[in-house]
Amino acid sequence: MTSFNTDLVHGSSKQIKDANGAINPPIYTATTYAYPDAESNVQYDYSRSGNPTRDNLQSLIAQLEHGEAGFAFASGMAAIHAVLSQFKPGDEIILGDKIYGGTYRLINEYFKRWQLKFKEVDTQDPAAVEAAITPDTKAIYFETFTNPRLQVTSVKEISAVAKKHGLLTIVDNTFLTPYLQQPLDLGADIVLHSATKYLGGHSDLIAGLVVTKAKDLAEKIYFAQNAIGGILSPQDITLLRRGIQTLAVRMDRHQENALKLAKFLQDRDEVAKVYFPGIPGTRDYEIATAEVRGYGAMISFELRDDLDAIQFVNHLQLIHIAVSLGAVESLIELPATMTHAELSPEDQLKAGITPQLLRFSVGIEDANDLIEDLAQSLDQLSK
Ligand SMILES: Cc1ncc(COP(=O)(O)O)c(C=O)c1O
């Protein structure tokens, strides 16, 4: 058995049987595959139903997440849609109360129309989750590190509650990746990703991945993938596979930089509060220390009330103002007016999103250059 970091590099090539000895899986663009004769039992007939390039990536992510089967989708949202589409009218899902805005929209403006019921609960509090369970509850869905305030949920504790009541645990592992946490090992049944973020890693593709722990769930996700059809293209699969090969080295640098930048921000007078699970003394730190192999590389922070957060981001020279995350380049955004703008002011407040809050996706540049950029912009504010 090889180790995780070796599997990142070699995992996908181990499965290819290319006649020319190609060390990377070929990109199969064919939409359809010829039958040797009309009665042959072929593995591939149509690329929405199955494609060798996609199978290769799907086996890789299943291997990395320690699951039964993996599935690749055209976006993180398509992946979430496929997962939630297995439920039926009347089923209830307990939701972490701080989830990605796009997931919130899919649930409220789409799945509720199909009579799925959702109940938002603080998943940091397993007792509250247990108290919310009703006879209709079928699953608990949450993000391990929440967006944008980086509150940490214990996969172990929540999946123990779920198991006790015969429910599924579904974890969005986008912020951590299997390099930092493998939720299926901690008790989850389904793990999913916006692979657009750290797994892809280069701001150049949109993708989603799902991995199931058990075969019956895999069959349901396969049905949704084939029937609804939100598959990832072979070209994007190749980009994603290449991104995954460098995941470990990128995450190491991302995290090393994030620790330095969190420290820098904590030391600055202009910064009122820093939210980062790597700062000791919080419940987030405790859970992350127990269950995660690191603290990730997302930092949120609030500027002092008398300082202008818009001016602050506008003055940055190196760090891009952009809404995505998990890329090699550092990205910063204002959740109140950008990623979480669709939340009402009350919901924003409930989620801890103030106009002074900034969400910072720390890249893999030289940390000193990032510090210098933040410092010059903060210096201009306090003049
Ligand atoms: C935690 C999380 N889950 C899911 C998604 C949706 O993924 P995508 O944008 O790839 O559709 C995002 C996007 O930002 C996200 O941050």
PDBQT file of the ligand as one rigid body, heavy atoms in Angstrom, charges set to zero:
ROOT
HETATM    1  C1  LIG A 401     -18.330  25.077   0.430  1.00  0.00    +0.000 C 
HETATM    2  C2  LIG A 401     -18.811  25.144  -0.986  1.00  0.00    +0.000 A 
HETATM    3  N1  LIG A 401     -19.581  24.153  -1.461  1.00  0.00    +0.000 NA
HETATM    4  C3  LIG A 401     -20.046  24.161  -2.740  1.00  0.00    +0.000 A 
HETATM    5  C4  LIG A 401     -19.754  25.213  -3.591  1.00  0.00    +0.000 A 
HETATM    6  C5  LIG A 401     -20.300  25.211  -5.002  1.00  0.00    +0.000 C 
HETATM    7  O1  LIG A 401     -19.328  24.807  -5.900  1.00  0.00    +0.000 OA
HETATM    8  P1  LIG A 401     -19.209  25.288  -7.429  1.00  0.00    +0.000 P 
HETATM    9  O2  LIG A 401     -19.013  26.767  -7.418  1.00  0.00    +0.000 OA
HETATM   10  O3  LIG A 401     -18.050  24.509  -7.943  1.00  0.00    +0.000 OA
HETATM   11  O4  LIG A 401     -20.493  24.911  -8.106  1.00  0.00    +0.000 OA
HETATM   12  C6  LIG A 401     -18.943  26.253  -3.136  1.00  0.00    +0.000 A 
HETATM   13  C7  LIG A 401     -18.614  27.381  -4.036  1.00  0.00    +0.000 C 
HETATM   14  O5  LIG A 401     -18.076  28.375  -3.630  1.00  0.00    +0.000 OA
HETATM   15  C8  LIG A 401     -18.465  26.210  -1.797  1.00  0.00    +0.000 A 
HETATM   16  O6  LIG A 401     -17.697  27.199  -1.294  1.00  0.00    +0.000 OA
ENDROOT
TORSDOF 0
